[in-house]
């Protein structure tokens, strides 16, 4: 930072004075332009010699550059000086939200990224007339705890703060000239030399592994594509919670962590075994060989899961960071040594003592430098002393006990909900909710005999939550909410965001005051969803249990989509005003609403609806496919109700099921469960595409006539799906458009064999895993069934007796 500051100042001097030291203004420099501007402003009556030289000095120019850099707001790419507004000091909003976060609230669960960072320009807006509006980014309470000091007249002064954005403290130091005491986005640099094992010169095995490392990094695009030799991995900046800034925020993509994981696996022969803290992993040598095999195969997906995302890789990266932090603390840092003037002592209390002394003597620049060193050291000490939180795979048993202990509470909620349903006066209702047990919360049970085709529920518009009913309800209760919902109703046809905002408002803003509370109170809570819904799963468990399955990246896309939706809606200042920051910026609450909508929506007439009672009907794979229709009432044909009819005969007291005709990967991704006996199940196959160098890409017109998409998705199950795969590969490789000749069979065999190898390795790796958690068992079963579908397709349709078919 010091070197960068000196270099920046020198460049600024060149910009202002020109390349010649002590320029007299004859060059075409900023100084000569400033001189001419001042002269023009003053007019010919003032001689140039009468203008003080300080007006043209670099020091004066430098001062105003610093003022603009430190105080101007950047809105829409333009800097603005804003008197008074520029005097609001910094305090992280995330710190504020944690301070305001009430404890023991079931809806607020600990997560690594609980509060979404909000951009600076959300609360600082530039209008069309170039006026600027500054809004408070937090609630300010007029209570004793908020008082900064009292004025002479006895009035209290409350200090306002705002967040300048999710940036590292080095920017505050460079641009603003201060270092905040608490900045959750600050990080400490860890040099790349401490992230790699010590090189063994002349060791042929080490050199071979280094070549493997470079090949893996290049394949995964973790190094510059044009690089010819391995030049090490990059420095990283580590936060106090061990997050790496360079990893970014894209789900399933952690550039820095992946690089460290690959390098350590391939180069560190002395790595500590990973069989710790309740986890069971293959030996280090086995994991390493899996990685080398993947590199030799050239399969990009396989290289990622075996070299960067292997079981325990996340723990290993954190260990590397701890070790590096300890090394940085131990070594003689020249900067700290110079400040402390002590040979080896770099303890925190000495830094703080020097800081107090610098402030007492008015040495502000020294004080700022010391403050930055202190904040950096706080991070390194925190990282060095951090400990792994033991992973408890018995949480399923605990959650089952929790569910059993809450059955009485559920029964009470069901009674309240049944009374709520009765207020709608449903024309037909032959089901009722009951606790199911065995890990399933609630189901719908028949109150009388149902024959195939019998209507068992009919719902008027007032009994469902759709876009129209949400708008109508908001018009009676909250004009601001109604305006917000109408704005979003113009943006989407499916109404997802409208219903999402409505759910957030009713559940977390109104709570028990909402007319929908008896229904909302029956829904799974945030803590429930975190146990079974993939939207809340960690990347580590997804990588561990779904490695080799394309469902892994399907869930990543789902999580990324929810994250991007959250960022987009959180940037709406009016939405923040209506819902409040403690609701809108809370990742748990936002994801809860997304999961409820994705898992419980029922469609008719092309529109999405949340349907109390009907959404309690659980799924199976039997009977006719579920459908809900609008039908006219017999008593009043002008009124239509949503009707659902039984898909199979059901006796009184038996649970009612519906067949949603979806493969397990869809059921798991959006609902969090799978069906063991699912006639619609298949193996998701993605990742194939037409590359510009493929033979089929040469004739674009032919390619477009053959394919609907050059990046298709396949659901491998029966012969038809295998033929669709063959059709794509014929187009990709410009093969004859008919038949299953040997060449297309070979390409199909390569695709299926590649996936079989991935899945087989995964099952071998997790074979010793004894987790009893339902979600882990579901993911294991998905991998097993994917393997079964691919093996059947390969042996029965590609290599077997049916391979002479000419269909498709």
Secondary structure by P-SEA (a helix, b strand, c coil): caaaaaaaaaaaaaaacccccccccccccaaaaaaaaaaaaacccccccccccccccaaaaaaaaaaaaccccccccbbbbbcccccbbbbbaaaaaaaaccccccccccccccccccccccccccccccbbbbbbcbbbbcccccccccccccbbbbbbbbbccccccccccccccccccccccbbbbbcccccccccccccaaaaaaaaaaaaaaaaaccccccccccccbbbbbbccccccccccccccccaaaaaaaaaaaccccccccccccccccccaaaaaaaaaaaaaaccaaaaaaacccccaaaaaaaaaaaaaaaaaaacccaaaaaaacccccccaaaaaaaaaaaaaacaaaaaaaaaaaaaaaaaaaaaaaccccccccaaaaaaaaaaaaaaaaaaaaaaaaaaaaaaaccccccbbbbbbcccccbbbbbccccccccccbbbcccccccaaaaaaaaaaccaaaaaaaaaaaaccccaaaaaaaaaaaacccccccccaaaaaaacccaaaaaacccccccaaaaaacccccaaaaaaaaaaaaaaaaaaaaaacaaaaaaccccccccaaaaaaaaaaaacbbbbccccccccccccccccccccccbbbbbbbbcccccbbbbbbbbcccccccbbbbbbccccaaaaaacccccccccccbbbbbccccccccccccccaaaaaacccccccccccccaaaaaaaaaaaaaaaccccccccaaaaaaaaaaaaaaaaaaaaaaaaacccccccaaaaaaaaaaaaaaaaaaaaaaccccccccccccc
